[in-house]
């Protein structure tokens, strides 16, 4: 068995090297051709480079998913400290819009559902058509606001929304150098090559052309909206308590936007059996599939609540904020826990790199089996997924001495 494992890891490393070489070659070709196309498009247009000045309105663009947007909120304290009078807007997908809507630091929101990032079960044609529709509306909205500065936070070259900032006529546009639309930027930033740099720190690299003081940069941390009475009421009604301070509960978030990052209901059932002896265990999630998995995990166990689809976004954030701890997998839940200062224990795959995507908090512990083939960046899961499936339930329970009381 040991020899087979070693052989498997060696094969995985070899396959990953071939895959990365192919992807790097394709990207170099695309990054070489695309700027020429955009340069041709920009001829004759008034898109001159803006001089450094204090911006009055700043637009952040990131069309990715909820966890990515929670990470992106770490830029907000930096911008607010550096430009206290500036108004900040945020352009993202409809699937993440609730993270920035009603946020105290966000004055404007714009919805762009990029087809590359759309996880809906629709055809590619329908996704592209929907993207073009939302893009047109967003560009007009952005033009009406008259932004001075745009920061394209999405670090992957396929869908950074730089073209939206360009079409909207924002004079200063900062993006990552490997963007397919790099010719449309006024300032380009190199992505750090180290796999140990967190995604939030990578996004903060876009602030370098602004020459901010170190005291401003040290303020970087994810921030979510404060919990309203309505949000707290959702949690209290769910738990059957009059005051949130009377609730003693822990959260298990089984689901992920990517199913290959999930663990079985049986795994979470073992944890629920232990935690339910002293706490109410709240299972959160979205959709029929996750709800069915939760029902399988909690069947016959007392003190367990299936909260799937029973909390709004504000209610979910409030629930995480007042929970004693959160258990989960590689999903947005861990990033929410990090943002609101809740103890968090999550199990990660080796696909994207733990150091890069972990919840950015000292209160968060990540469990993963570090294999030689990680990070693999596989689009499809491998047959073993031993980076994830070899983690045992008692490891999550045993790491915290308070669990043993």
C-alpha positions as CSV (number, residue, x, y, z in Angstrom):
1,X,0.0,0.0,0.0
2,X,2.8,2.4,0.8
3,X,4.6,1.7,-2.5
4,X,1.3,2.3,-4.3
5,X,0.8,5.6,-2.5
6,X,4.4,6.7,-3.4
7,X,3.9,5.8,-7.0
8,X,0.5,7.6,-7.1
9,X,2.1,10.8,-5.7
10,X,4.9,10.6,-8.2
11,X,2.5,10.2,-11.1
12,X,0.4,13.1,-9.8
13,X,3.5,15.3,-9.6
14,X,4.4,14.4,-13.2
15,X,0.9,15.0,-14.5
16,X,0.7,18.3,-12.7
17,X,3.9,19.5,-14.2
18,X,2.7,18.6,-17.7
19,X,-0.6,20.3,-17.1
20,X,1.0,23.4,-15.7
21,X,3.4,23.6,-18.7
22,X,0.5,23.4,-21.1
23,X,-1.6,26.0,-19.3
24,X,1.4,28.3,-19.0
25,X,2.0,28.0,-22.8
26,X,-1.7,28.7,-23.6
27,X,-1.7,31.7,-21.2
28,X,1.5,33.1,-22.8
29,X,-0.1,32.9,-26.2
30,X,-3.3,34.4,-25.1
31,X,-1.5,37.2,-23.1
32,X,0.5,37.9,-26.2
33,X,-2.4,38.1,-28.7
34,X,-5.1,39.7,-26.5
35,X,-3.2,43.0,-25.7
36,X,-2.7,43.6,-29.4
37,X,-6.5,43.3,-30.0
38,X,-7.2,45.7,-27.1
39,X,-4.6,48.1,-28.4
40,X,-6.3,48.1,-31.8
41,X,-9.6,48.7,-30.0
42,X,-8.3,51.6,-28.1
43,X,-6.8,53.5,-31.0
44,X,-8.4,56.9,-31.3
45,X,-10.0,56.8,-27.9
46,X,-9.3,59.2,-25.2
47,X,-7.9,56.9,-22.5
48,X,-4.9,58.8,-21.3
49,X,-3.1,57.8,-18.1
50,X,-4.1,59.7,-15.1
51,X,-1.6,61.4,-12.8
52,X,-1.5,60.4,-9.2
53,X,-4.1,62.3,-7.2
54,X,-6.5,61.9,-4.3
55,X,-9.4,59.9,-5.7
56,X,-12.9,61.1,-4.9
57,X,-14.6,57.8,-6.0
58,X,-12.9,54.4,-6.1
59,X,-14.3,51.3,-7.8
60,X,-13.3,47.8,-6.7
61,X,-14.0,45.0,-9.3
62,X,-14.2,41.3,-8.4
63,X,-16.8,39.1,-10.0
64,X,-15.9,36.0,-8.0
65,X,-17.8,34.2,-5.3
66,X,-18.7,34.9,-1.7
67,X,-15.5,33.8,0.0
68,X,-13.4,35.8,-2.5
69,X,-15.5,38.9,-1.9
70,X,-15.2,38.5,1.9
71,X,-11.4,38.5,1.4
72,X,-11.6,41.6,-0.9
73,X,-13.3,43.5,1.9
74,X,-9.9,43.6,3.6
75,X,-9.0,46.3,1.2
76,X,-11.7,48.6,2.5
77,X,-10.0,49.7,5.8
78,X,-6.9,50.5,3.9
79,X,-8.7,52.7,1.4
80,X,-10.7,54.4,4.1
81,X,-7.7,55.3,6.2
82,X,-5.8,56.6,3.1
83,X,-8.7,58.4,1.5
84,X,-11.2,59.2,4.3
85,X,-13.5,61.3,2.1
86,X,-13.6,59.0,-0.9
87,X,-16.7,57.1,-1.9
88,X,-16.2,53.4,-2.7
89,X,-18.1,51.3,-5.1
90,X,-18.0,47.6,-5.7
91,X,-18.8,45.6,-8.9
92,X,-19.3,41.8,-8.4
93,X,-21.6,39.0,-9.4
94,X,-25.2,38.6,-8.3
95,X,-24.1,35.5,-6.3
96,X,-21.9,37.7,-4.1
97,X,-23.7,41.1,-4.2
98,X,-25.2,40.7,-0.7
99,X,-21.7,40.8,0.8
100,X,-21.2,44.4,-0.2
101,X,-24.8,45.7,-0.3
102,X,-25.6,47.8,2.8
103,X,-21.9,47.6,3.8
104,X,-21.1,50.8,5.7
105,X,-18.0,51.4,3.6
106,X,-19.7,50.8,0.2
107,X,-21.6,53.7,-1.4
108,X,-22.4,52.1,-4.8
109,X,-22.8,48.5,-5.9
110,X,-22.9,47.1,-9.5
111,X,-23.8,43.6,-10.7
112,X,-21.8,41.8,-13.4
113,X,-22.4,38.1,-13.8
114,X,-19.3,37.0,-15.7
115,X,-19.9,33.8,-17.7
116,X,-16.5,32.3,-16.6
117,X,-17.5,32.5,-13.0
118,X,-21.2,31.6,-13.3
119,X,-21.9,28.3,-11.5
120,X,-25.5,28.2,-12.6
121,X,-26.6,24.9,-14.4
122,X,-27.1,26.7,-17.8
123,X,-25.6,26.5,-21.2
124,X,-22.5,28.5,-22.1
125,X,-24.6,30.5,-24.6
126,X,-27.1,31.6,-21.9
127,X,-24.3,32.5,-19.5
128,X,-22.6,34.7,-22.1
129,X,-25.8,36.3,-23.1
130,X,-26.7,37.1,-19.4
131,X,-23.1,38.4,-18.9
132,X,-23.4,40.8,-21.8
133,X,-26.7,42.1,-20.4
134,X,-25.5,42.7,-16.9
135,X,-22.2,44.2,-18.3
136,X,-24.1,46.8,-20.4
137,X,-26.2,47.9,-17.4
138,X,-23.2,48.0,-15.1
139,X,-21.0,50.0,-17.5
140,X,-23.7,52.7,-17.7
141,X,-24.1,52.8,-14.0
142,X,-20.4,53.1,-13.5
143,X,-20.2,55.9,-16.0
144,X,-22.9,57.8,-14.2
145,X,-20.9,57.6,-10.9
146,X,-17.8,59.1,-12.5
147,X,-15.1,57.0,-10.7
148,X,-11.5,58.3,-10.6
149,X,-9.8,55.0,-9.8
150,X,-10.5,51.3,-10.5
151,X,-8.8,48.4,-8.8
152,X,-9.4,45.0,-10.6
153,X,-9.0,42.6,-7.7
154,X,-9.7,39.3,-9.5
155,X,-6.2,37.9,-10.0
156,X,-6.9,35.3,-12.7
157,X,-6.4,36.5,-16.2
158,X,-9.6,35.2,-17.7
159,X,-12.2,37.4,-15.9
160,X,-10.7,40.4,-14.2
161,X,-13.3,42.9,-15.4
162,X,-10.6,45.4,-16.5
163,X,-12.4,45.9,-19.8
164,X,-15.5,47.1,-17.8
165,X,-13.4,49.8,-16.1
166,X,-11.9,50.8,-19.5
167,X,-15.3,51.0,-21.3
168,X,-16.7,53.1,-18.5
169,X,-13.9,55.6,-18.9
170,X,-12.4,55.4,-15.5
171,X,-9.1,57.4,-15.9
172,X,-6.9,55.4,-13.6
173,X,-7.1,51.6,-13.9
174,X,-4.9,49.3,-11.9
175,X,-4.7,45.6,-12.7
176,X,-2.4,42.6,-12.6
177,X,0.2,42.3,-15.3
178,X,-0.8,38.9,-16.6
179,X,-4.3,40.1,-17.5
180,X,-5.5,39.3,-21.0
181,X,-6.6,43.0,-21.1
182,X,-3.3,44.4,-19.7
183,X,-3.2,47.0,-22.6
184,X,-6.3,48.6,-21.1
185,X,-4.7,49.3,-17.7
186,X,-2.9,52.5,-16.7
187,X,-0.9,50.7,-14.0
188,X,0.1,47.1,-13.9
189,X,1.2,45.0,-10.9
190,X,3.0,41.7,-10.8
191,X,1.4,38.9,-8.8
192,X,3.8,37.5,-6.2
193,X,5.1,34.1,-7.1
194,X,5.3,32.7,-3.6
195,X,2.5,30.1,-2.9
196,X,2.6,31.2,0.8
197,X,1.2,34.6,0.2
198,X,-2.5,35.0,1.2
199,X,-5.0,36.0,-1.4
200,X,-5.8,39.1,0.5
201,X,-2.2,40.2,0.5
202,X,-2.1,39.4,-3.3
203,X,-5.0,41.8,-3.9
204,X,-3.4,44.4,-1.7
205,X,-0.4,44.5,-4.2
206,X,-2.7,46.5,-6.4
207,X,-2.3,49.4,-4.0
208,X,1.4,49.8,-4.7
209,X,0.9,52.4,-7.5
210,X,-0.9,54.5,-5.0
211,X,2.2,54.8,-2.8
212,X,0.2,54.5,0.5
213,X,1.9,54.8,3.9
214,X,2.7,51.7,5.8
215,X,0.3,52.7,8.5
216,X,-2.5,52.5,6.0
217,X,-1.5,49.1,4.7
218,X,-1.3,47.6,8.2
219,X,-5.1,48.2,8.6
220,X,-5.9,45.4,6.0
221,X,-8.5,43.0,7.4
222,X,-11.8,41.7,6.2
223,X,-14.8,43.5,7.5
224,X,-18.5,42.6,7.3
225,X,-21.5,44.7,8.2
226,X,-22.6,44.8,11.8
227,X,-25.5,42.6,12.8
228,X,-28.8,44.4,12.9
229,X,-31.7,43.6,15.3
230,X,-33.5,41.9,12.4
231,X,-30.5,39.6,11.7
232,X,-30.2,38.8,15.4
233,X,-33.9,38.1,15.5
234,X,-33.5,35.5,12.7
235,X,-30.9,33.6,14.8
236,X,-33.0,33.9,18.0
237,X,-36.1,32.6,16.3
238,X,-34.0,29.7,14.8
239,X,-32.7,28.7,18.3
240,X,-35.8,29.5,20.2
241,X,-34.2,32.0,22.6
242,X,-35.2,35.6,23.5
243,X,-31.7,37.0,23.5
244,X,-28.7,36.0,21.5
245,X,-26.5,36.2,24.6
246,X,-28.6,33.2,26.0
247,X,-27.7,31.0,23.1
248,X,-24.9,28.4,23.4
249,X,-24.4,26.8,20.0
250,X,-21.8,25.8,17.4
251,X,-22.1,25.8,13.6
252,X,-21.3,23.1,11.1
253,X,-21.2,24.3,7.5
254,X,-20.9,21.1,5.4
255,X,-21.2,22.6,1.9
256,X,-18.9,24.3,-0.6
257,X,-19.4,25.9,-3.9
258,X,-17.2,23.1,-5.3
259,X,-18.5,19.7,-4.3
260,X,-15.1,18.0,-4.5
261,X,-14.1,20.0,-1.5
262,X,-16.8,18.5,0.7
263,X,-16.8,15.6,3.2
264,X,-19.4,13.0,3.7
265,X,-22.5,13.4,5.9
266,X,-21.1,10.5,8.0
267,X,-18.0,12.6,8.8
268,X,-20.1,15.4,10.1
269,X,-22.4,13.1,11.9
270,X,-19.6,11.9,14.1
271,X,-18.8,15.5,15.1
272,X,-22.4,16.4,15.7
273,X,-22.8,13.4,18.0
274,X,-20.0,14.7,20.2
275,X,-20.9,18.4,20.1
276,X,-24.6,17.9,20.7
277,X,-23.9,16.5,24.2
278,X,-23.1,20.1,25.4
279,X,-24.2,22.5,22.7
280,X,-26.9,23.1,20.2
281,X,-25.4,22.3,16.8
282,X,-26.6,24.5,13.9
283,X,-26.1,23.1,10.4
284,X,-26.1,26.0,7.8
285,X,-26.2,25.7,4.0
286,X,-28.1,26.5,0.8
287,X,-30.1,24.4,-1.6
288,X,-31.9,21.0,-1.6
289,X,-28.8,19.0,-2.0
290,X,-27.1,20.4,1.1
291,X,-30.4,20.2,3.1
292,X,-30.7,16.5,2.3
293,X,-27.0,15.9,3.4
294,X,-27.7,17.7,6.6
295,X,-30.8,15.6,7.3
296,X,-28.7,12.5,6.8
297,X,-26.0,13.8,9.2
298,X,-28.4,14.7,12.0
299,X,-31.0,12.0,11.7
300,X,-31.9,10.8,15.3
301,X,-29.5,13.2,17.0
302,X,-30.9,15.7,19.6
303,X,-29.9,19.4,19.8
304,X,-29.2,19.6,16.1
305,X,-30.9,22.2,13.9
306,X,-31.1,22.2,10.1
307,X,-30.8,25.9,9.3
308,X,-30.4,25.3,5.5
309,X,-32.1,28.1,3.6
310,X,-33.5,29.5,6.9
311,X,-31.1,32.4,7.3
312,X,-30.6,35.5,5.1
313,X,-27.0,36.6,4.4
314,X,-27.2,39.0,7.3
315,X,-28.7,36.3,9.5
316,X,-25.9,33.9,8.6
317,X,-23.2,36.5,9.4
318,X,-24.9,37.1,12.8
319,X,-25.1,33.4,13.5
320,X,-21.4,32.9,12.8
321,X,-20.5,36.1,14.8
322,X,-22.2,34.8,18.0
323,X,-21.4,31.1,17.6
324,X,-18.8,29.6,20.0
325,X,-17.1,28.0,17.0
326,X,-17.6,27.0,13.3
327,X,-16.6,23.7,11.6
328,X,-16.5,23.3,7.9
329,X,-14.7,22.8,4.7
330,X,-13.0,25.0,2.1
331,X,-15.8,27.5,1.6
332,X,-16.9,31.0,2.3
333,X,-18.0,30.1,5.9
334,X,-14.4,30.0,7.1
335,X,-13.7,33.5,5.7
336,X,-16.8,34.8,7.3
337,X,-15.7,33.4,10.7
338,X,-12.3,35.0,10.3
339,X,-13.9,38.4,9.4
340,X,-16.2,38.4,12.5
341,X,-13.6,36.9,14.9
342,X,-15.1,33.4,15.6
343,X,-13.1,30.3,16.3
344,X,-13.0,28.2,13.2
345,X,-11.9,24.7,12.2
346,X,-12.0,23.8,8.5
347,X,-10.7,21.0,6.3
348,X,-9.0,22.0,3.1
349,X,-8.0,20.1,0.0
350,X,-4.6,20.6,-1.6
351,X,-6.0,21.9,-4.8
352,X,-5.5,25.6,-4.5
353,X,-3.0,25.9,-1.7
354,X,-3.8,26.2,2.0
355,X,-1.6,29.2,2.7
356,X,-3.1,31.2,-0.1
357,X,-6.8,30.5,0.6
358,X,-7.0,29.8,4.4
359,X,-9.2,32.0,6.6
360,X,-7.0,34.9,7.5
361,X,-7.3,34.8,11.3
362,X,-5.3,33.4,14.3
363,X,-8.6,31.9,15.5
364,X,-8.8,29.7,12.5
365,X,-7.2,26.2,12.2
366,X,-6.9,24.5,8.8
367,X,-6.7,20.7,8.6
368,X,-5.2,19.1,5.4
369,X,-3.0,16.2,4.5
370,X,0.0,18.0,2.8
371,X,1.0,15.8,-0.1
372,X,3.8,16.2,-2.6
373,X,1.3,16.7,-5.4
374,X,-0.3,19.8,-3.8
375,X,-1.2,22.4,-4.8
376,X,-2.4,20.5,-7.9
377,X,-4.9,23.2,-9.2
378,X,-7.0,20.4,-10.7
379,X,-10.3,21.3,-12.2
380,X,-11.6,17.8,-11.7
381,X,-11.0,15.9,-8.5
382,X,-8.5,13.0,-8.5
383,X,-9.8,9.5,-7.5
384,X,-8.1,9.5,-4.1
385,X,-8.5,13.1,-2.7
386,X,-6.4,11.8,0.2
387,X,-5.4,15.4,1.0
388,X,-9.0,15.8,2.2
389,X,-10.4,12.4,3.0
390,X,-7.6,11.2,5.4
391,X,-8.5,13.9,7.9
392,X,-10.5,12.3,10.8
393,X,-13.4,13.8,12.8
394,X,-11.7,13.4,16.1
395,X,-8.8,15.7,14.8
396,X,-11.2,18.6,14.6
397,X,-12.7,17.9,18.0
398,X,-9.4,17.2,19.8
399,X,-7.5,20.3,18.7
400,X,-9.5,22.6,21.1
401,X,-9.3,21.8,24.8
402,X,-12.7,23.4,25.4
403,X,-14.3,20.6,23.3
404,X,-13.1,18.2,26.0
405,X,-15.0,19.9,28.8
